[in-house]
Structures are given as C-alpha cells and as structure tokens.
C-alpha cells in the first residue's frame, strides 16, 4: 500500500492518536485490507478494538469487522451497541469506547450516525480515547462525522463533529460527485476540500502530519478564502 506524505497543514483536534478517514468501499473488507492493517499497526498495545454501528449498519457488520480484524492481527474487541440517542448516552457504552485502542465507525447512513452521537457522552468518550492514543477510523459516514462538513448525495452537505474544523470531505468520490463537491467548496470557501474515493484514506497523526493511504488518488482543494 502506498503511504504518501501530504505537504499541507490540516488543523485537527489535539490527541495522541490517529484519525483515519476512509472514502468507502464496494469490495467488502478486501478493498481496504491494507488500510485496516496500517491502522492496526498504529494501535496502542494491549487494548481492544471497538466497532460502532450507529450509521444503521447491517446486523452482521460488527461480527464481520471483528473477525476480519482478528485475522489481520488485531486484539480481541467488541461491538458498542449504539443505535440512537439513548444508547449514545449509556454509561456502559461510553466506557467501552473510552478503553478502546482502535474505534471504527462503520459506513452507512450519515444522518443516523450524526443524530445518534453528536454532542453525546459517547462522542466525549471517543475523544478521551483519542487523546490517550487510540486510532479512530471513520468509514464513509464516519469520515464525514469527524470532519467539519461532508458531501452526501442524499442529504447534501452535512455538518460533522468538527474534529477537523476546516475540512470538507467528499466520500465515495468520483465524477458523479464532482459537481456537488465543487458547489460545496463555493458555499464554504474557508474550508480545505478533500476528495476520498473508495479504498483510499486520509490519515492524520499526532505529529501534525498527514498521509494518503491506498492506491487511489486523494485530491485537496483550497477554498477561495482558506488560509493555512
């Protein structure tokens, strides 16, 4: 897998961990295997992995994730059963997130993920894990949630949690999303735009660096009023 250093400064929430934004995939786990293995390699030692299905993931998605990550050499883990506001405010779910060394947000319905978890104890717990060194992986919907804003074909431009406060992402990016992305950049000229095609990721480390992971090209677009 290519790991290409990106020569641009990207503001981010402070933490000792990594943020990995994945554009999506249409090939089950095979398309992102190299990305997943790289994320596992960055985990703190002797800590579990956690899967969050809050984007209305299919019921079998969590078990498939855990089996796949074990096959890649990750430690044991669990599914954190967050599906709505109530479960995002559950103390036990927050604790499961707080003690994880890698937290993976599955792709799916971005609006459901944001509605369930925004401004919740669950998100606070993810932040605490990240501050201590956990790797946070956002697949598609999760990538939008971690950013300031993201382009969704069905829902327009959605506001994320702002962990990357100047970033506007276009996930599953391809020619069919180019016009919507270009309009979003006109609407939000203070942002840095990032196109994330499937099976590609933007990875941001605690040292302030940024890398493009995968064989597909990631493109960055400076908004008209963006200042590094």
N, C-alpha and C positions, 0 to 999 in steps of 0.2 A: 504493500500500500504506500502511496505517496503521502508524505507529510511535508507540506510546503509552507515555509515561514511567510507570513503576510506582513509587509512593511507598512503598517498603518496602526495608529494608536486608537484602541477601542475602549471607551470608558466601561467600567463594569463594577458590580458590587464587590466590595472587598471580601476576600476569603482566601484560605489556604488551598482550596480545592480547584477543580477544573469545571468549566462549563462547556458542554459538547452539544451543539445544535445540529441535528441530523435532518436533512431535507425530506426524507421519506424513503420508501422502498416499495417495489411491487414483486419482490422475489423472496417473500417470507424473510427468514434470517440470513439467507445466503448472500444477499446483496450487500449487507452491512457487516459481514463477519469480521473483516479487517478493522473496521471502526470499533466494533464491540471489543475485540481483543485488545486494541490500543487503550480503550477506556479502562478495561480490567487491569491492565498493566500499571495504570496510574493510581489505582485504589490504595488507600492506607491498608497496612497489613492487618489480618485477623479481625476483619469487620464484615458484616453481612451485606448482601445486596438486597435492594428493595424495589419492587415493581409497583407503580401507581396506575390503576386502570381508570382514572377519573374522566378520561375522554371518551367514555362509553365504549371501552374496549370489549371485544367479544369475550365470553366467559373463559374460553380456553387459552386466551392470550397470555395470561400470567403464568400458567403452568408451562407453556411452551417457552416463555422467556427464561424461567428458572432452569429448565432442562438444558436449554441452549447454552446459557452462561456457565453452567456446571461443566458442560462438555468443553467449553473454551478455557476452563481452568479457574473460574471464579469460585469463591467460597459459597457455602450454602446461603440461602436467603428466603424471602417470603413475599407474598403479595400483601400490600397495605390496602384494605378494602374501602377505598374512598370512592363514593359514587354520588354524593350530594353534600349539601351544606352541613347536615347533621354529622355525617361521618368525617368531614373535614374538621369538625370541632371536637371530635372524640379524643380524649386524653391518651388512650392506648394507641391509637393510630399515630398521634403526634410523637409518642415515644419510639415507636417502630421506625419512624423516619429519622428521628434525632440520632439514633445509634447506628445508622447505616453508613457504610463506606462508599457505596455507589447507589444512587437513586435514579431510577429510569421511569420517565413519563412516556407511556405508550401513546401511539398516534391514534387519531380518530376524530371525534367531534370537539373542535377547539372551544366552541361556545360552552359546551358542557364542562370542560376542564376549568375554564375561567369562572363560570358560575359557581362551581362547587368549591374551588380552592382559593380564589382571590380574597385577600385580607382575612385569612383564617389562621388558626393555630397550626394547621398542617403546613402551610407555607412558611410560617415562622420556624417550625422545626426543620424543614428542609434548609432554610438559611443557616440555622445553627450547625447542622451537619456540614454544610459547605464551608462555613467559617473555620471548622476544625480540620478540613482537608478532604471531605467527601467529593467524589466525582458526580456531577449532576448531568444526566443525559436527557435531552428533550427531543423526542422523535416527532417531527412534523408539528402537531398541535403543541407539544411540549416546547418546541423551538420558538413558536410564537409567544407562548406564555412567558418564557424567560426574557424576551426582548421588550423593547418599548412598544412596538407595534408589529403586526404581521398581516400579510395579504392572504385572505381566504376567499376562494372562488365563490363559495355560497353565501358568505356573510360580510364581504367587503373587507375593510381594514379594521382589525380588532386591536384593542389596547391590551398589552400584556402586563406583567408584573414590574417591568422596568428594571430588572437586574442588569440589563444592558441599556442604559437610559437614552442612548442616541441611536439605537439600532432599529432598522425596519427590515424585516426579513420576508422573503417570498419563498415558501416551501413548495416542494414538488415542482420546482420551477422549470419551465420550458417555454417554447414560443407561444403556447396558448395562454400563458400568464403574463407575457411581456407588456401588453398594453395596460393591464391593471396595475402592474408594478410601476410603470412609468408615470401613470396618473397619481399613484400614491406618493411618489417622490416629488411630484409637483405640489401636492397638497401638504407635504411635510418636508419643506426644504431644509430644515435644521438637522435632518437625520442623515445617517450613513446607511445606504441601502445595501443589502447582501442577498444575492440570489443563491438559493440552495437547491440544486437539482437532486433527484433521488440518488441514493447511495453515495452521498457526499456530506461532509460535515465541516462546520466551523468550530474549532477547539480553542478555548481561551484559558491560559494558565495563570497561576497566581503571580508570576513574574511580570505580568503585563503584556506578554507576547500573545500572538495569535497565529494559528496554523490552519491550513486547508487540508483535510483528510479525505482520501479517496481518489479514484481515477477521474471523476467528473470535475469540470472546472467550476470554481466559485468566482462570481464577479462582484466587485464592490463599486458602488456609485455614490459619489459625494453629492449631497443635496446642494442646491444653489447657495444656501446660507450656512452650510455646515462648516464648522471650524474645529480643526483637530486640537 
